């Protein structure tokens, strides 16, 4: 047998005994005998299942998805495993003989990779060069068998998270946590619209039907007990715009959730608002507003509340409806005569509510303002005048040592505890 390679070099191989069978034996080579080579260096002998080729994509059983790069090959042509053959150590074997060959996929899995069948009823995984098959794999009732980005598996449906076999609800508020079985009060992570990383809130689950997201909690003393010791004054509520935007305080105790979070929460569904207050005699009162939301920062977190029920004064918060939020460093109350947040030492949906001299004489106001029974409402303005910027204010000073700086809600002036919370209607 005479050969010539691409460089024009010639060589030969001779066999001293060559014999083939007859047609009945399919002309099988029955004998070759010994052979002689003209130049051993010019002959490339390939092992079983290998071919002499310039192919650059040779794969292995251990890493079937990676090709040998052309630049890593020492020679242009050499013996390689190609097609349905993969290299395992020094051998070139059919792919179906590799340890991590999956018959349903019809190919070999790489170490650490998995394959889910078309019905998502079997999971094959290659671990330590061994194929492990889980026949119990199946999708959760809250998941779908699907192929995404070339990966087929069980995917949790919208509103759920997990590996597809187990899916849990992604709570947008405390109520969704409540209906999924979380029944204890405490701080939890929820995922309202616009906050994919979640936010922490205090959820009230054990009273008033459960599922309330608390946005504000505070305590106060009676305005007539100005010099008594406060039971808690750990959080200062006389803060600026950014503090009220981002939130502050301890979620388990006195805190403001943050206007940016309250905006996202209150606009993703229709929510009702509940306000609970307790006075110095430990009498409790509540108000429920059928709808509640605040607008975005561009509109200064403008308040929107619906119809009222409960045993507190209707006008307490309704008077602030459609009003913008004010802090000591952002005066949005629309009252040119006063900076209401500064006068009331807090932040709220303030507005031009009552000005004694606007409606009465100086002599009347000199008598009325100091002696009016609701002392904590009004801040003094000289000797013959007083004013108030809202019929409620839950972010005032804890002890209110100056007139008008207390927490108050409607006629409730002697408040020891207040909170605001929302729940979907």
MARMAR-481351 format. One record per residue (C-alpha): residue number from 1; x, y, z. Coordinates in Angstrom, 1 decimal. Layout:
N
[NUM; [X; Y; Z]]
...
//
This chain:
425
[1; [0.0; 0.0; 0.0]]
[2; [1.6; 3.3; -1.2]]
[3; [0.8; 6.7; 0.3]]
[4; [1.6; 10.3; -0.2]]
[5; [0.9; 13.0; 2.4]]
[6; [0.0; 16.7; 1.9]]
[7; [3.7; 17.6; 1.9]]
[8; [4.4; 15.3; -1.1]]
[9; [6.3; 12.7; 1.0]]
[10; [5.7; 9.1; 0.0]]
[11; [5.8; 5.9; 2.0]]
[12; [4.4; 2.4; 1.9]]
[13; [3.3; -0.5; 4.0]]
[14; [3.5; -4.1; 2.9]]
[15; [1.8; -7.2; 4.4]]
[16; [3.3; -10.6; 3.7]]
[17; [0.0; -12.5; 3.8]]
[18; [-3.2; -11.0; 2.5]]
[19; [-6.4; -13.1; 2.2]]
[20; [-10.2; -12.3; 2.2]]
[21; [-13.1; -14.6; 2.6]]
[22; [-15.7; -15.4; -0.1]]
[23; [-19.0; -13.7; -0.7]]
[24; [-20.6; -15.9; 2.0]]
[25; [-18.2; -14.4; 4.5]]
[26; [-18.8; -10.8; 3.2]]
[27; [-15.3; -10.7; 1.9]]
[28; [-14.0; -10.3; 5.4]]
[29; [-10.2; -9.8; 5.7]]
[30; [-9.1; -13.1; 7.1]]
[31; [-5.4; -12.6; 7.1]]
[32; [-2.7; -9.9; 6.7]]
[33; [0.4; -11.5; 8.2]]
[34; [3.3; -9.3; 9.2]]
[35; [3.9; -5.9; 7.8]]
[36; [6.9; -3.7; 6.9]]
[37; [6.8; 0.2; 7.0]]
[38; [9.0; 2.3; 4.9]]
[39; [9.2; 5.2; 7.4]]
[40; [7.7; 4.7; 11.0]]
[41; [7.6; 8.4; 11.6]]
[42; [5.2; 9.1; 8.8]]
[43; [2.5; 6.7; 10.1]]
[44; [-0.2; 7.7; 12.6]]
[45; [-1.8; 4.8; 14.3]]
[46; [-5.2; 5.6; 15.8]]
[47; [-6.8; 3.5; 18.6]]
[48; [-10.3; 1.9; 18.3]]
[49; [-13.1; 4.4; 17.6]]
[50; [-10.6; 7.2; 16.8]]
[51; [-10.0; 8.8; 13.4]]
[52; [-7.1; 10.7; 12.0]]
[53; [-8.5; 14.2; 11.4]]
[54; [-8.1; 17.9; 11.7]]
[55; [-11.4; 18.2; 13.7]]
[56; [-11.1; 20.6; 16.5]]
[57; [-14.1; 19.6; 18.7]]
[58; [-13.2; 16.6; 20.8]]
[59; [-15.3; 16.1; 23.9]]
[60; [-14.9; 14.0; 27.1]]
[61; [-17.3; 12.1; 29.2]]
[62; [-16.4; 14.3; 32.2]]
[63; [-17.0; 17.6; 30.3]]
[64; [-19.2; 16.8; 27.3]]
[65; [-20.2; 20.5; 26.7]]
[66; [-16.6; 21.8; 26.2]]
[67; [-14.6; 21.4; 22.9]]
[68; [-10.9; 21.1; 22.7]]
[69; [-9.8; 24.4; 21.2]]
[70; [-7.8; 24.5; 18.0]]
[71; [-5.0; 26.5; 19.6]]
[72; [-4.4; 23.8; 22.2]]
[73; [-3.7; 21.0; 19.7]]
[74; [0.0; 20.2; 19.1]]
[75; [-0.6; 19.2; 15.5]]
[76; [-2.9; 20.1; 12.7]]
[77; [-4.0; 16.5; 12.3]]
[78; [-4.2; 13.8; 14.9]]
[79; [-6.3; 10.9; 16.3]]
[80; [-9.5; 12.3; 17.7]]
[81; [-12.9; 11.1; 19.1]]
[82; [-15.6; 12.7; 17.0]]
[83; [-19.3; 12.3; 16.4]]
[84; [-21.0; 10.0; 18.9]]
[85; [-17.7; 9.1; 20.6]]
[86; [-16.3; 10.8; 23.7]]
[87; [-12.9; 10.5; 25.3]]
[88; [-12.7; 8.8; 28.7]]
[89; [-9.1; 8.8; 30.0]]
[90; [-7.2; 7.1; 27.2]]
[91; [-10.2; 5.5; 25.5]]
[92; [-12.6; 6.7; 22.9]]
[93; [-16.0; 5.2; 23.8]]
[94; [-19.6; 5.6; 22.5]]
[95; [-21.4; 8.4; 24.4]]
[96; [-24.0; 5.9; 25.7]]
[97; [-21.2; 4.2; 27.6]]
[98; [-20.3; 7.3; 29.6]]
[99; [-21.3; 7.0; 33.2]]
[100; [-23.5; 10.2; 33.1]]
[101; [-25.3; 9.3; 29.8]]
[102; [-29.0; 10.1; 30.1]]
[103; [-31.1; 8.0; 27.8]]
[104; [-34.1; 10.4; 27.8]]
[105; [-31.9; 13.3; 26.8]]
[106; [-29.8; 11.2; 24.5]]
[107; [-26.6; 12.8; 25.6]]
[108; [-24.1; 13.0; 28.5]]
[109; [-24.6; 15.3; 31.4]]
[110; [-21.6; 17.3; 32.7]]
[111; [-20.5; 17.1; 36.3]]
[112; [-23.0; 19.0; 38.5]]
[113; [-25.6; 19.5; 35.7]]
[114; [-29.1; 18.2; 35.6]]
[115; [-31.8; 17.3; 33.0]]
[116; [-35.6; 17.5; 33.6]]
[117; [-37.6; 15.4; 31.2]]
[118; [-40.3; 16.9; 29.0]]
[119; [-43.1; 16.2; 31.5]]
[120; [-41.1; 17.4; 34.5]]
[121; [-41.5; 14.0; 36.2]]
[122; [-37.9; 13.0; 36.4]]
[123; [-34.7; 14.8; 37.3]]
[124; [-31.3; 13.4; 36.3]]
[125; [-28.2; 14.8; 37.8]]
[126; [-24.5; 14.0; 37.3]]
[127; [-22.6; 13.8; 40.6]]
[128; [-19.1; 12.4; 40.9]]
[129; [-19.3; 11.0; 37.4]]
[130; [-22.4; 9.0; 38.3]]
[131; [-26.0; 9.6; 37.0]]
[132; [-28.5; 10.0; 39.9]]
[133; [-32.1; 9.8; 38.8]]
[134; [-35.0; 11.2; 40.9]]
[135; [-38.3; 9.7; 39.7]]
[136; [-40.3; 11.6; 42.4]]
[137; [-39.6; 15.1; 40.9]]
[138; [-42.8; 16.9; 40.1]]
[139; [-44.1; 20.5; 40.0]]
[140; [-45.9; 22.3; 42.8]]
[141; [-49.5; 23.1; 42.3]]
[142; [-48.3; 26.8; 42.1]]
[143; [-45.7; 26.0; 39.4]]
[144; [-45.5; 25.3; 35.7]]
[145; [-43.3; 22.9; 33.7]]
[146; [-41.6; 25.1; 31.2]]
[147; [-38.3; 25.7; 29.3]]
[148; [-36.7; 29.1; 29.8]]
[149; [-33.3; 30.2; 28.6]]
[150; [-32.7; 26.6; 27.4]]
[151; [-33.4; 25.1; 30.8]]
[152; [-36.5; 23.0; 31.3]]
[153; [-37.8; 22.6; 34.9]]
[154; [-40.6; 23.5; 37.2]]
[155; [-40.9; 27.3; 37.6]]
[156; [-43.0; 28.9; 40.3]]
[157; [-46.0; 31.0; 39.0]]
[158; [-46.1; 34.8; 39.3]]
[159; [-46.5; 35.8; 42.9]]
[160; [-44.6; 32.7; 44.2]]
[161; [-41.0; 31.9; 44.9]]
[162; [-39.1; 28.7; 45.3]]
[163; [-37.4; 25.9; 43.2]]
[164; [-40.7; 24.9; 41.4]]
[165; [-41.1; 21.8; 43.4]]
[166; [-41.9; 23.9; 46.5]]
[167; [-43.4; 27.3; 46.0]]
[168; [-44.2; 29.9; 48.6]]
[169; [-46.2; 33.1; 48.1]]
[170; [-44.2; 36.3; 47.7]]
[171; [-46.2; 38.5; 50.1]]
[172; [-47.0; 42.0; 48.9]]
[173; [-48.3; 42.9; 52.3]]
[174; [-49.1; 41.5; 55.7]]
[175; [-52.5; 40.3; 54.6]]
[176; [-51.0; 37.9; 52.0]]
[177; [-48.7; 36.6; 54.8]]
[178; [-51.7; 36.1; 57.0]]
[179; [-53.8; 34.1; 54.5]]
[180; [-50.8; 31.9; 53.8]]
[181; [-50.7; 30.9; 57.4]]
[182; [-48.5; 33.5; 59.3]]
[183; [-50.7; 34.3; 62.3]]
[184; [-48.3; 35.8; 64.9]]
[185; [-47.5; 39.5; 65.4]]
[186; [-44.0; 40.5; 64.4]]
[187; [-41.6; 42.0; 61.9]]
[188; [-41.7; 40.3; 58.5]]
[189; [-40.3; 40.9; 55.0]]
[190; [-42.9; 41.8; 52.3]]
[191; [-42.4; 42.6; 48.6]]
[192; [-44.6; 45.5; 47.5]]
[193; [-44.6; 46.7; 44.0]]
[194; [-41.3; 48.4; 43.2]]
[195; [-39.3; 46.7; 46.0]]
[196; [-38.1; 43.3; 44.6]]
[197; [-35.6; 43.0; 47.5]]
[198; [-38.3; 43.4; 50.0]]
[199; [-38.9; 45.7; 53.0]]
[200; [-39.3; 44.9; 56.7]]
[201; [-42.6; 45.9; 58.3]]
[202; [-44.4; 45.1; 61.5]]
[203; [-47.5; 42.9; 60.9]]
[204; [-50.4; 42.8; 63.3]]
[205; [-51.9; 39.4; 62.9]]
[206; [-53.6; 38.6; 66.2]]
[207; [-56.3; 41.3; 66.4]]
[208; [-58.9; 43.0; 64.3]]
[209; [-59.0; 40.2; 61.8]]
[210; [-55.2; 40.1; 61.2]]
[211; [-53.2; 41.1; 58.2]]
[212; [-52.5; 44.7; 59.1]]
[213; [-49.3; 46.4; 58.0]]
[214; [-48.3; 49.0; 60.6]]
[215; [-47.0; 52.2; 59.2]]
[216; [-46.8; 54.3; 62.4]]
[217; [-46.7; 53.5; 66.1]]
[218; [-46.1; 55.9; 68.9]]
[219; [-46.9; 56.7; 72.6]]
[220; [-47.8; 59.9; 74.3]]
[221; [-48.8; 61.4; 77.7]]
[222; [-51.8; 63.5; 78.6]]
[223; [-51.2; 67.1; 77.8]]
[224; [-52.3; 68.0; 81.3]]
[225; [-49.4; 66.0; 82.7]]
[226; [-46.6; 67.9; 81.0]]
[227; [-44.0; 67.2; 83.6]]
[228; [-44.6; 63.5; 84.2]]
[229; [-42.0; 61.0; 83.2]]
[230; [-42.5; 59.5; 79.8]]
[231; [-42.8; 55.7; 79.6]]
[232; [-40.8; 55.8; 76.4]]
[233; [-39.1; 58.5; 74.5]]
[234; [-36.5; 56.5; 72.5]]
[235; [-37.5; 57.9; 69.1]]
[236; [-37.5; 61.5; 68.1]]
[237; [-40.4; 62.2; 65.6]]
[238; [-39.4; 65.9; 65.0]]
[239; [-37.3; 65.0; 61.9]]
[240; [-36.9; 66.1; 58.3]]
[241; [-38.2; 65.1; 54.9]]
[242; [-35.6; 62.4; 54.2]]
[243; [-36.2; 60.7; 57.5]]
[244; [-39.9; 60.5; 56.9]]
[245; [-39.3; 59.4; 53.3]]
[246; [-37.0; 56.6; 54.3]]
[247; [-38.5; 55.7; 57.7]]
[248; [-37.0; 55.6; 61.1]]
[249; [-37.4; 53.9; 64.5]]
[250; [-37.7; 50.3; 65.7]]
[251; [-40.2; 48.3; 63.8]]
[252; [-41.2; 46.5; 67.0]]
[253; [-41.8; 49.7; 68.8]]
[254; [-42.1; 53.4; 67.9]]
[255; [-41.5; 54.0; 64.2]]
[256; [-42.5; 55.6; 60.9]]
[257; [-42.4; 53.1; 58.1]]
[258; [-41.3; 55.6; 55.4]]
[259; [-43.4; 57.5; 52.9]]
[260; [-41.7; 55.9; 49.9]]
[261; [-42.8; 52.5; 51.2]]
[262; [-46.3; 53.6; 52.3]]
[263; [-46.8; 55.1; 48.8]]
[264; [-45.8; 51.8; 47.1]]
[265; [-47.9; 49.7; 49.5]]
[266; [-51.0; 51.9; 49.4]]
[267; [-51.1; 52.1; 45.6]]
[268; [-50.7; 48.4; 44.7]]
[269; [-54.2; 47.5; 45.9]]
[270; [-57.2; 49.2; 47.5]]
[271; [-56.4; 49.5; 51.2]]
[272; [-58.4; 50.5; 54.3]]
[273; [-56.7; 52.4; 57.1]]
[274; [-57.3; 51.7; 60.8]]
[275; [-56.1; 54.1; 63.5]]
[276; [-56.1; 52.9; 67.1]]
[277; [-55.5; 55.3; 70.1]]
[278; [-55.5; 54.8; 73.8]]
[279; [-55.8; 57.6; 76.3]]
[280; [-54.5; 58.2; 79.8]]
[281; [-57.5; 56.4; 81.3]]
[282; [-56.6; 53.3; 79.2]]
[283; [-59.7; 53.8; 77.1]]
[284; [-59.3; 52.7; 73.5]]
[285; [-60.7; 54.3; 70.4]]
[286; [-60.5; 53.5; 66.7]]
[287; [-61.2; 54.9; 63.3]]
[288; [-61.4; 53.0; 60.0]]
[289; [-61.2; 54.8; 56.7]]
[290; [-62.6; 52.7; 53.8]]
[291; [-59.8; 53.7; 51.5]]
[292; [-56.3; 55.1; 52.1]]
[293; [-53.3; 55.9; 49.8]]
[294; [-50.7; 58.6; 49.5]]
[295; [-49.3; 59.9; 46.2]]
[296; [-45.7; 59.9; 45.2]]
[297; [-42.9; 62.2; 46.3]]
[298; [-43.4; 64.6; 43.4]]
[299; [-46.8; 65.3; 44.8]]
[300; [-45.4; 65.6; 48.3]]
[301; [-47.1; 62.3; 49.4]]
[302; [-50.6; 63.8; 49.1]]
[303; [-53.1; 62.0; 51.3]]
[304; [-56.3; 60.3; 50.1]]
[305; [-58.8; 58.8; 52.5]]
[306; [-62.3; 57.5; 52.1]]
[307; [-65.4; 57.3; 54.3]]
[308; [-65.0; 56.9; 58.0]]
[309; [-66.4; 54.5; 60.7]]
[310; [-65.5; 53.9; 64.3]]
[311; [-65.9; 55.6; 67.6]]
[312; [-63.5; 58.6; 67.0]]
[313; [-64.3; 61.9; 65.4]]
[314; [-64.9; 61.7; 61.7]]
[315; [-63.1; 64.9; 60.8]]
[316; [-59.9; 63.9; 62.6]]
[317; [-58.1; 62.7; 59.5]]
[318; [-60.7; 63.4; 56.9]]
[319; [-59.9; 67.1; 57.2]]
[320; [-56.4; 66.3; 55.9]]
[321; [-57.8; 64.5; 52.8]]
[322; [-56.1; 65.8; 49.6]]
[323; [-53.4; 67.6; 51.6]]
[324; [-49.7; 67.3; 51.1]]
[325; [-47.2; 66.1; 53.7]]
[326; [-45.1; 68.6; 55.6]]
[327; [-41.9; 68.3; 57.7]]
[328; [-39.8; 70.9; 59.5]]
[329; [-37.7; 71.3; 56.4]]
[330; [-40.5; 71.1; 53.8]]
[331; [-43.4; 73.4; 54.4]]
[332; [-46.3; 72.1; 52.1]]
[333; [-49.2; 73.0; 54.3]]
[334; [-50.4; 75.9; 52.1]]
[335; [-50.7; 78.3; 55.1]]
[336; [-48.5; 81.3; 54.5]]
[337; [-48.9; 82.5; 58.1]]
[338; [-47.3; 79.5; 59.7]]
[339; [-44.9; 76.6; 59.2]]
[340; [-47.2; 74.0; 60.7]]
[341; [-44.6; 71.2; 61.0]]
[342; [-42.4; 73.6; 63.0]]
[343; [-45.2; 74.9; 65.2]]
[344; [-46.6; 71.4; 65.9]]
[345; [-43.1; 69.9; 66.2]]
[346; [-43.7; 67.0; 63.9]]
[347; [-44.7; 65.9; 60.4]]
[348; [-48.2; 65.4; 59.0]]
[349; [-50.8; 66.3; 56.4]]
[350; [-51.2; 69.9; 57.8]]
[351; [-53.3; 72.7; 56.3]]
[352; [-55.0; 76.0; 57.2]]
[353; [-57.5; 74.7; 59.8]]
[354; [-58.3; 77.2; 62.6]]
[355; [-57.0; 80.7; 63.4]]
[356; [-58.7; 82.3; 66.4]]
[357; [-58.3; 85.9; 65.3]]
[358; [-59.6; 85.0; 61.8]]
[359; [-63.1; 84.5; 63.3]]
[360; [-63.0; 86.3; 66.7]]
[361; [-62.0; 89.4; 68.4]]
[362; [-58.7; 89.8; 70.3]]
[363; [-60.5; 89.9; 73.7]]
[364; [-62.3; 86.7; 72.9]]
[365; [-59.1; 84.9; 71.8]]
[366; [-57.2; 86.1; 74.9]]
[367; [-59.8; 84.3; 77.0]]
[368; [-60.5; 81.3; 74.7]]
[369; [-56.9; 80.2; 73.7]]
[370; [-55.4; 79.6; 77.2]]
[371; [-58.6; 78.1; 78.7]]
[372; [-59.9; 75.9; 76.0]]
[373; [-60.3; 72.4; 77.3]]
[374; [-58.4; 70.8; 74.4]]
[375; [-55.2; 72.4; 75.5]]
[376; [-52.8; 70.3; 73.5]]
[377; [-54.3; 71.2; 70.1]]
[378; [-53.5; 74.9; 69.8]]
[379; [-50.1; 76.5; 69.6]]
[380; [-50.1; 80.1; 71.0]]
[381; [-49.5; 83.0; 68.7]]
[382; [-48.9; 86.0; 71.0]]
[383; [-51.1; 86.9; 73.9]]
[384; [-54.4; 87.1; 72.0]]
[385; [-54.3; 84.4; 69.4]]
[386; [-53.8; 80.7; 68.8]]
[387; [-54.0; 78.3; 65.8]]
[388; [-54.1; 74.7; 64.8]]
[389; [-53.0; 73.1; 61.5]]
[390; [-55.1; 69.9; 61.5]]
[391; [-57.6; 68.0; 63.6]]
[392; [-55.2; 65.2; 64.1]]
[393; [-51.4; 64.8; 64.5]]
[394; [-49.9; 61.5; 65.5]]
[395; [-46.2; 62.5; 65.0]]
[396; [-45.9; 65.1; 67.7]]
[397; [-43.6; 65.2; 70.7]]
[398; [-44.0; 62.4; 73.1]]
[399; [-44.6; 64.7; 76.1]]
[400; [-45.5; 67.9; 74.4]]
[401; [-44.0; 70.3; 76.9]]
[402; [-45.0; 73.2; 74.7]]
[403; [-48.7; 73.9; 73.7]]
[404; [-49.6; 72.5; 70.3]]
[405; [-46.7; 70.0; 70.1]]
[406; [-48.5; 67.0; 71.5]]
[407; [-49.9; 64.1; 69.7]]
[408; [-53.7; 64.4; 69.2]]
[409; [-56.5; 62.8; 67.3]]
[410; [-59.9; 64.5; 67.1]]
[411; [-60.9; 65.3; 70.6]]
[412; [-58.5; 62.7; 71.9]]
[413; [-55.8; 64.8; 73.5]]
[414; [-54.6; 62.6; 76.3]]
[415; [-53.0; 59.9; 74.2]]
[416; [-50.7; 57.2; 75.6]]
[417; [-50.6; 55.0; 72.5]]
[418; [-51.4; 55.4; 68.8]]
[419; [-50.8; 53.4; 65.6]]
[420; [-51.8; 53.5; 61.9]]
[421; [-52.1; 50.3; 59.9]]
[422; [-53.5; 49.3; 56.5]]
[423; [-55.1; 46.2; 55.1]]
[424; [-56.5; 45.4; 51.6]]
[425; [-60.2; 45.8; 51.3]]
//
